[in-house]
Amino acid sequence: MSTNSQLKRKKKKGKEKTSNLKKSLELKKQSKKQYNFNKKLYHLDDHTESIYRFFSEEWEADALVQGKVWLSTLNKCRAYEDAEQGDKDEAHLTYNSGYLVGDGDDRDFVRQAKQAGVKISSGSINCGIIDCVRTTSIEDAYVLCTTLEFSPEKLSEKFGKYCVEITDPIGFFHAVSISFEKKLQ
């Protein structure tokens, strides 16, 4: 795996955040221009704050710090009975158009209609769309679950008392994606 991110093991010590193990992954920097992502990488909305991954076993946290990553699937996550660990509607998006009126030459109207699953041809006039609902979903995909907050008091019972802080989520995501794609080739 390649990244310039730093991963840190985190442990609960009172209510303060402490870093008991700081290991940097010494990995090559690769830019998007140097690697062909084949349009398989998705944008992370420029999220630059740390994210966290909790584990039940210490060896699992150590393995992540060493660059070993286990991925799950959406279907497996959907199947969890515990609502905090799984969500049957994971990776489903429902869009309701509401009330839309416009012409085929109105870019915003055409874009909103497309989100609702309605194609508007250029030159169309006086078009109306009322409460058109469209649900799209990703059937299955590989996922790596993390959290935005370091809250061992809330998360350790269910997800484990060992935690890794991922300080560069975008770099980490790119590195995992590159490594995964190389293994598929």
C-alpha positions as CSV (number, residue, x, y, z in Angstrom):
1,M,0.0,0.0,0.0
2,S,1.3,3.5,-0.8
3,T,0.5,6.7,1.1
4,N,2.0,9.6,2.7
5,S,-0.4,9.5,5.6
6,Q,0.5,8.8,9.1
7,L,-1.4,6.2,11.1
8,K,-1.3,6.3,14.9
9,R,-2.6,3.7,17.4
10,K,-4.9,5.4,19.9
11,K,-5.8,4.1,23.3
12,K,-8.3,5.4,25.8
13,K,-6.7,7.0,28.8
14,G,-9.2,8.8,30.9
15,K,-11.1,11.2,28.6
16,E,-8.1,12.6,26.9
17,K,-6.8,11.5,23.5
18,T,-3.4,9.9,23.7
19,S,-1.3,8.4,21.1
20,N,0.5,5.4,22.5
21,L,2.1,4.2,19.2
22,K,3.2,6.4,16.4
23,K,4.3,4.5,13.4
24,S,4.6,6.2,10.0
25,L,4.0,4.3,6.9
26,E,7.0,4.9,4.7
27,L,5.4,4.6,1.4
28,K,5.9,6.2,-2.0
29,K,4.0,9.3,-3.0
30,Q,2.0,8.8,-6.1
31,S,-0.1,11.5,-7.7
32,K,-3.3,11.0,-9.7
33,K,-1.3,12.0,-12.8
34,Q,1.3,9.2,-12.3
35,Y,-1.4,6.5,-11.9
36,N,-4.3,5.6,-14.2
37,F,-7.2,5.2,-11.8
38,N,-9.5,4.0,-14.6
39,K,-12.3,6.2,-13.2
40,K,-12.6,3.8,-10.2
41,L,-11.5,6.3,-7.6
42,Y,-14.2,8.6,-6.1
43,H,-13.7,12.0,-4.6
44,L,-13.8,12.3,-0.8
45,D,-15.0,15.9,-0.6
46,D,-11.6,17.1,0.4
47,H,-11.9,15.6,3.9
48,T,-8.7,16.5,5.6
49,E,-9.4,15.8,9.3
50,S,-8.4,12.5,10.9
51,I,-10.7,9.5,10.7
52,Y,-10.6,6.5,13.1
53,R,-10.9,2.7,12.8
54,F,-11.6,0.7,16.0
55,F,-10.7,-3.0,16.4
56,S,-11.5,-5.7,18.9
57,E,-8.0,-7.2,18.8
58,E,-4.7,-5.3,19.3
59,W,-3.0,-7.3,16.5
60,E,-5.6,-6.0,14.0
61,A,-4.8,-2.4,14.9
62,D,-1.1,-3.1,14.6
63,A,-1.6,-4.8,11.2
64,L,-3.4,-1.6,9.9
65,V,-0.5,0.5,11.2
66,Q,1.9,-1.8,9.3
67,G,-0.2,-1.3,6.1
68,K,-2.3,-4.4,6.1
69,V,-5.9,-3.6,5.3
70,W,-9.0,-5.8,5.4
71,L,-12.0,-4.7,3.3
72,S,-15.6,-5.7,3.8
73,T,-18.5,-5.5,1.4
74,L,-21.7,-3.5,1.4
75,N,-23.7,-6.7,1.4
76,K,-22.0,-7.9,4.6
77,C,-22.5,-4.5,6.2
78,R,-26.2,-4.5,5.2
79,A,-26.6,-8.0,6.8
80,Y,-25.5,-6.9,10.3
81,E,-28.5,-7.1,12.7
82,D,-27.0,-4.3,14.9
83,A,-28.1,-0.9,13.6
84,E,-24.9,0.7,14.8
85,Q,-22.8,-1.7,12.7
86,G,-25.0,-2.2,9.7
87,D,-27.6,-0.4,7.6
88,K,-30.0,-2.3,5.3
89,D,-30.2,0.9,3.2
90,E,-26.4,1.4,3.0
91,A,-25.4,2.9,-0.4
92,H,-29.0,3.7,-1.5
93,L,-29.9,7.2,-2.6
94,T,-33.5,8.4,-3.0
95,Y,-34.2,11.6,-4.8
96,N,-37.6,13.3,-4.9
97,S,-37.9,16.0,-7.6
98,G,-40.6,17.9,-5.8
99,Y,-42.3,20.3,-8.3
100,L,-40.2,21.3,-11.3
101,V,-41.1,23.4,-14.3
102,G,-38.8,24.4,-17.1
103,D,-37.7,24.0,-20.7
104,G,-35.1,21.8,-22.4
105,D,-32.7,24.7,-22.8
106,D,-32.7,25.4,-19.0
107,R,-29.5,23.6,-17.8
108,D,-30.6,23.5,-14.1
109,F,-34.0,22.1,-15.0
110,V,-32.5,19.4,-17.3
111,R,-30.0,18.4,-14.5
112,Q,-32.7,18.2,-11.9
113,A,-34.9,16.2,-14.2
114,K,-32.0,13.8,-14.9
115,Q,-31.5,13.2,-11.2
116,A,-35.2,12.2,-11.1
117,G,-34.6,9.8,-14.0
118,V,-36.4,12.0,-16.6
119,K,-34.7,12.9,-19.9
120,I,-35.6,16.3,-21.2
121,S,-34.6,17.0,-24.8
122,S,-33.3,20.4,-25.9
123,G,-36.1,22.4,-27.5
124,S,-38.7,20.9,-25.2
125,I,-40.9,23.7,-23.7
126,N,-43.3,24.0,-20.7
127,C,-42.2,20.7,-19.1
128,G,-43.5,19.9,-15.6
129,I,-42.4,17.2,-13.2
130,I,-44.2,16.5,-9.9
131,D,-42.9,14.4,-7.1
132,C,-40.9,12.0,-9.3
133,V,-39.0,9.7,-6.9
134,R,-35.9,7.8,-8.1
135,T,-33.8,5.4,-5.9
136,T,-30.4,4.3,-7.0
137,S,-28.2,1.9,-5.2
138,I,-24.8,0.3,-5.4
139,E,-25.5,-3.5,-5.5
140,D,-22.3,-4.4,-3.8
141,A,-18.8,-2.9,-3.3
142,Y,-15.8,-3.2,-1.1
143,V,-15.8,-0.9,1.9
144,L,-13.6,0.1,4.8
145,C,-15.6,1.4,7.7
146,T,-14.2,4.3,9.8
147,T,-15.6,7.0,12.1
148,L,-15.1,10.7,12.2
149,E,-14.8,10.9,16.0
150,F,-12.4,9.5,18.5
151,S,-14.9,8.4,21.1
152,P,-13.7,5.2,22.9
153,E,-16.3,5.8,25.6
154,K,-19.0,5.3,23.0
155,L,-17.4,3.0,20.5
156,S,-15.1,0.6,22.3
157,E,-17.8,-1.8,23.7
158,K,-19.3,-2.4,20.2
159,F,-16.3,-1.9,17.9
160,G,-13.3,-2.7,20.1
161,K,-10.9,-0.8,22.4
162,Y,-8.0,-0.6,20.0
163,C,-8.0,2.3,17.6
164,V,-6.0,3.6,14.7
165,E,-6.0,7.3,13.7
166,I,-5.7,7.9,10.0
167,T,-4.4,11.4,9.8
168,D,-4.5,11.7,5.9
169,P,-7.7,10.1,4.8
170,I,-7.4,11.2,1.2
171,G,-3.9,9.8,0.9
172,F,-4.9,6.7,2.7
173,F,-7.9,6.1,0.4
174,H,-5.7,6.6,-2.7
175,A,-3.1,4.2,-1.4
176,V,-5.6,1.5,-0.5
177,S,-7.3,2.0,-4.0
178,I,-4.0,1.7,-5.8
179,S,-2.9,-1.4,-3.9
180,F,-6.3,-3.0,-4.3
181,E,-6.4,-2.4,-8.1
182,K,-2.8,-3.7,-8.5
183,K,-3.9,-7.0,-6.7
184,L,-6.8,-7.3,-9.1
185,Q,-4.5,-7.2,-12.1
